[in-house]
Structures are given as structure tokens and as C-alpha cells.
Amino acid sequence: MTDSKNDTDNDNITDIEAAVFRRLLTHLDERKDAQNIDLMNLAGFCRNCLSKWYVAEAEARGVEVDYDSARERIYGEPYADWKEKYQKEATVDQLEKFKESHKH
């Protein structure tokens, strides 16, 4: 027997989570000054990670999404265009923090 209240709650949760994801993408789009290396150094993930997660979750649901399409979804434009317009050269300090945080 299916509990319709739980189904509704699950639908609401999925809708809320989807809205939060869209809000995160909007926020990242508004904060192009937040470089991927800074995100990696502070949070352990970046826009490229989100793109990879997008592909993986699509595949888990039987939907084929290539990495370039996922990147365009996350970046809001083709990655090469975004990179040319907004990505800055990583500083020595940023690279050192990255290396230090990724020692295993």
C-alpha cells in the first residue's frame, strides 16, 4: 500500500532539491569571481565536479548526457567561452593550497 502523503512529501522534497540546485547554479553564475580553484580549495568541489556529478546521476537514471553538455548546463554557456571570459591564471598560493589539500 502506498502512502499518498509520503509520495507528496517526496515530490515536494524533489522539487525543493531541484530548486536549490537551480539556485546554486544562478549563484555561481552571479559569482564568476569565485574561481574553480578557490572552490576546490575551500569546499573540495567546483563547477567541473558538478558537471561530472550531473553526468553520473543522468547515467544512473539511464539518461545519456555527455560531459560537454553537462558543463554547458552548469556554466550557463560552453565551457571554452566561460573559461576565456572569466577564468584567471591560478596563483602560486592557490596551486600550493590545492596540492596540499589533495595529498592522500
Backbone hydrogen bonds, N-H to C=O, Kabsch-Sander energy under -0.5 kcal/mol:
donor,donor_aa,acceptor,acceptor_aa,energy
4,S,2,T,-0.8
7,D,3,D,-2.1
8,T,4,S,-2.4
9,D,5,K,-2.7
10,N,6,N,-3.0
11,D,7,D,-2.5
12,N,8,T,-2.7
13,I,9,D,-2.8
14,T,10,N,-2.6
15,D,11,D,-2.6
16,I,12,N,-2.8
17,E,13,I,-2.9
18,A,14,T,-2.5
19,A,15,D,-2.3
20,V,16,I,-2.5
21,F,17,E,-2.3
22,R,18,A,-2.4
23,R,19,A,-2.3
24,L,20,V,-2.5
25,L,21,F,-2.4
26,T,22,R,-2.3
27,H,23,R,-2.7
28,L,24,L,-2.8
29,D,25,L,-2.2
30,E,26,T,-2.1
31,R,27,H,-1.1
32,K,29,D,-0.5
34,A,31,R,-2.0
35,Q,33,D,-1.3
39,L,35,Q,-2.3
40,M,36,N,-2.8
41,N,37,I,-2.5
42,L,38,D,-2.3
43,A,39,L,-3.3
44,G,39,L,-0.9
44,G,40,M,-1.1
45,F,39,L,-0.8
50,L,46,C,-2.2
51,S,47,R,-2.0
52,K,48,N,-2.3
53,W,49,C,-2.8
54,Y,50,L,-2.4
55,V,51,S,-2.1
56,A,52,K,-2.5
57,E,53,W,-2.8
58,A,54,Y,-2.2
59,E,55,V,-2.7
60,A,56,A,-2.2
61,R,57,E,-0.7
61,R,58,A,-1.0
62,G,59,E,-1.9
63,V,58,A,-3.0
65,V,63,V,-0.7
70,A,66,D,-2.3
71,R,67,Y,-2.8
72,E,68,D,-2.2
73,R,69,S,-2.0
74,I,70,A,-2.4
75,Y,71,R,-3.6
76,G,72,E,-1.8
81,D,78,P,-0.5
82,W,78,P,-2.3
83,K,79,Y,-3.3
84,E,80,A,-2.1
85,K,81,D,-2.1
86,Y,82,W,-3.1
87,Q,82,W,-0.7
87,Q,83,K,-1.2
95,L,91,T,-2.5
96,E,92,V,-2.4
97,K,93,D,-2.5
98,F,94,Q,-2.3
99,K,95,L,-2.6
100,E,96,E,-2.6
101,S,97,K,-2.5
102,H,98,F,-1.1
103,K,100,E,-1.1
